[in-house]
Amino acid sequence: MSTEDRLDRQIRFILEIDRLKNVVRQNVTTARRLENSCEHSWHIAAMAMVLHEYANGKIDLCRVLKMLLIHDVVEIDAGDTYCYDQQASADQAQREQAAAERIFAMLPADQRDEMRALWEEFEQRRTPEARFAAAMDRLQPVLLNYFTQGESWRQKEVRSAQVMARNRTIGEGAARLWEYARGLIEDASRRGYVAD
């Protein structure tokens, strides 16, 4: 592949991922508006930079940041699937796999393989880095919901048991942060931010 072809592929990918700014999520920001997937990815990457000392062991922070910045790129095609919507979640994996095939294929082979591998690693949560990255991905909506008095939880009639079950995996990547999140969820239940 010529240098010009490589650059062309990279620029097309960069322009394609700009579309992630248009994918609206169900989480409400502290400014009380829905966030988009780019904002989410940036926010959890920043969280990882601040909170990496709570990871369950030594992690490669740069690898975590790469995962977090690309983990939702597939939502360009697959859309954001609300985590408490069982019906929408039924075909989520298939939609996201198809999206990964198309989107990462835009890149030159070496970058395609690297980013696809990072995306797969995040999805499988088998490494300490992926488990910590997943912890950030789960912790952020808990924080946003708690500090907006459960705005999206209340709108979607989410129950505290659902929130506990969904977010228990935070402990796989950051046990101390799971203790903190669990405390927020319990307090949110007491305050009526989430249904019992």
C-alpha positions as CSV (number, residue, x, y, z in Angstrom):
1,M,0.0,0.0,0.0
2,S,1.4,3.4,-0.9
3,T,1.8,6.1,1.7
4,E,-0.9,8.1,-0.1
5,D,-3.4,5.1,0.0
6,R,-2.6,4.6,3.7
7,L,-3.2,8.2,4.5
8,D,-6.5,8.2,2.5
9,R,-7.8,5.1,4.4
10,Q,-6.8,6.7,7.7
11,I,-8.6,10.0,6.9
12,R,-11.7,8.2,5.7
13,F,-11.8,6.3,9.1
14,I,-11.3,9.5,11.0
15,L,-14.2,11.1,9.2
16,E,-16.3,8.0,9.7
17,I,-15.8,7.9,13.4
18,D,-16.9,11.6,13.6
19,R,-20.4,10.1,13.1
20,L,-20.2,8.8,16.7
21,K,-20.9,12.3,17.8
22,N,-24.5,11.8,16.5
23,V,-25.2,8.6,18.5
24,V,-27.3,9.7,21.4
25,R,-27.2,7.6,24.6
26,Q,-29.8,7.2,27.3
27,N,-27.5,8.7,30.0
28,V,-28.3,12.2,31.2
29,T,-25.3,14.4,31.9
30,T,-25.0,16.5,35.0
31,A,-26.2,19.4,32.8
32,R,-29.5,17.4,32.4
33,R,-29.2,16.5,28.7
34,L,-28.6,13.3,26.9
35,E,-24.9,12.6,26.2
36,N,-23.6,11.3,22.9
37,S,-21.3,8.3,22.5
38,C,-18.2,10.5,21.9
39,E,-18.8,12.4,25.1
40,H,-19.1,9.0,26.9
41,S,-15.9,7.6,25.5
42,W,-13.9,10.8,26.3
43,H,-15.4,10.9,29.8
44,I,-14.5,7.3,30.7
45,A,-11.0,7.7,29.3
46,A,-10.6,10.8,31.5
47,M,-12.0,8.8,34.4
48,A,-9.4,6.0,33.8
49,M,-6.6,8.6,33.9
50,V,-7.8,9.8,37.3
51,L,-8.9,6.5,38.9
52,H,-6.3,4.0,37.5
53,E,-4.8,3.7,41.0
54,Y,-7.9,1.7,42.0
55,A,-7.4,-1.0,39.4
56,N,-7.2,-4.6,40.8
57,G,-3.4,-4.8,40.2
58,K,-1.0,-3.3,37.7
59,I,-2.4,-2.2,34.4
60,D,-1.1,-0.7,31.1
61,L,-3.0,2.7,31.3
62,C,-2.2,3.5,27.6
63,R,-3.9,0.2,26.5
64,V,-6.9,1.0,28.7
65,L,-7.2,4.5,27.1
66,K,-7.0,3.0,23.6
67,M,-9.8,0.5,24.5
68,L,-12.0,3.2,26.0
69,L,-11.6,5.6,23.0
70,I,-12.7,2.9,20.5
71,H,-15.0,0.6,22.4
72,D,-18.2,2.3,21.2
73,V,-17.1,3.0,17.6
74,V,-19.4,0.2,16.6
75,E,-22.4,2.2,17.7
76,I,-22.1,4.2,14.5
77,D,-23.9,1.3,12.8
78,A,-25.3,-0.6,15.7
79,G,-26.6,2.3,17.7
80,D,-26.6,2.6,21.5
81,T,-28.3,-0.2,23.1
82,Y,-29.8,0.7,26.5
83,C,-28.3,-1.7,28.9
84,Y,-31.6,-2.4,30.8
85,D,-33.6,-3.1,27.5
86,Q,-33.6,-6.9,27.2
87,Q,-35.4,-6.9,23.9
88,A,-32.9,-4.5,22.3
89,S,-30.0,-6.4,23.8
90,A,-31.1,-9.7,22.2
91,D,-29.3,-9.0,18.9
92,Q,-26.7,-6.4,20.1
93,A,-23.7,-8.7,19.8
94,Q,-24.5,-9.5,16.1
95,R,-25.2,-5.9,15.2
96,E,-21.9,-4.8,16.9
97,Q,-19.9,-7.6,15.2
98,A,-21.2,-6.6,11.8
99,A,-20.3,-2.9,12.6
100,A,-16.8,-3.8,13.7
101,E,-16.2,-5.7,10.5
102,R,-17.2,-2.7,8.4
103,I,-15.7,0.1,10.4
104,F,-12.3,-1.3,11.3
105,A,-11.9,-2.6,7.7
106,M,-11.6,1.0,6.6
107,L,-8.2,1.2,8.2
108,P,-4.8,-0.1,6.8
109,A,-4.4,-3.7,7.8
110,D,-2.0,-3.1,10.7
111,Q,-4.3,-0.5,12.4
112,R,-7.4,-2.6,11.5
113,D,-6.0,-5.6,13.3
114,E,-4.8,-3.5,16.3
115,M,-8.1,-1.7,16.8
116,R,-10.2,-4.8,16.2
117,A,-8.1,-6.7,18.8
118,L,-8.5,-3.9,21.3
119,W,-12.3,-3.8,20.7
120,E,-12.5,-7.6,21.1
121,E,-10.3,-7.5,24.3
122,F,-12.7,-4.9,25.8
123,E,-15.7,-7.0,24.9
124,Q,-14.3,-10.2,26.3
125,R,-13.0,-8.7,29.6
126,R,-10.3,-11.3,30.0
127,T,-7.3,-9.0,30.7
128,P,-6.8,-6.7,33.7
129,E,-6.9,-3.8,31.3
130,A,-10.2,-4.8,29.8
131,R,-11.7,-5.4,33.2
132,F,-10.6,-2.0,34.4
133,A,-11.9,-0.4,31.1
134,A,-15.2,-2.1,31.6
135,A,-15.3,-0.9,35.2
136,M,-15.0,2.7,33.9
137,D,-17.7,2.0,31.3
138,R,-20.1,0.8,34.0
139,L,-19.1,3.3,36.7
140,Q,-19.8,6.4,34.6
141,P,-23.6,5.9,34.2
142,V,-23.9,5.1,37.9
143,L,-22.2,8.4,38.7
144,L,-24.3,10.3,36.3
145,N,-27.5,8.8,37.5
146,Y,-26.8,9.3,41.1
147,F,-25.8,12.9,40.7
148,T,-28.9,13.7,38.6
149,Q,-31.1,12.1,41.2
150,G,-31.6,9.0,39.0
151,E,-32.9,10.9,36.0
152,S,-32.5,8.2,33.4
153,W,-33.2,5.4,35.9
154,R,-36.5,7.0,36.8
155,Q,-37.4,7.8,33.2
156,K,-36.9,4.2,32.2
157,E,-38.3,2.7,35.4
158,V,-35.1,0.8,36.2
159,R,-35.1,-1.2,39.4
160,S,-32.2,-1.1,42.0
161,A,-31.7,-4.9,41.6
162,Q,-31.1,-4.4,37.9
163,V,-28.6,-1.7,38.6
164,M,-26.8,-3.9,41.1
165,A,-26.7,-6.9,38.8
166,R,-25.5,-4.9,35.8
167,N,-22.7,-3.1,37.7
168,R,-21.4,-5.8,39.9
169,T,-18.7,-6.4,37.2
170,I,-17.1,-3.1,38.3
171,G,-15.5,-5.2,41.0
172,E,-13.7,-7.4,38.5
173,G,-11.6,-4.4,37.4
174,A,-11.7,-2.2,40.5
175,A,-13.0,-3.7,43.7
176,R,-12.7,-0.4,45.7
177,L,-14.7,1.4,43.0
178,W,-17.4,-1.3,43.2
179,E,-17.7,-0.7,46.9
180,Y,-18.1,3.0,46.2
181,A,-20.7,2.4,43.4
182,R,-22.6,-0.1,45.4
183,G,-22.9,2.5,48.2
184,L,-24.2,5.0,45.7
185,I,-26.8,2.5,44.3
186,E,-28.0,1.7,47.8
187,D,-28.3,5.3,48.7
188,A,-30.1,6.0,45.4
189,S,-32.6,3.3,46.4
190,R,-33.1,4.9,49.8
191,R,-33.6,8.3,48.2
192,G,-36.0,7.1,45.5
193,Y,-33.6,7.8,42.6
194,V,-34.2,4.2,41.5
195,A,-37.2,1.9,42.1
196,D,-36.9,-0.9,44.6
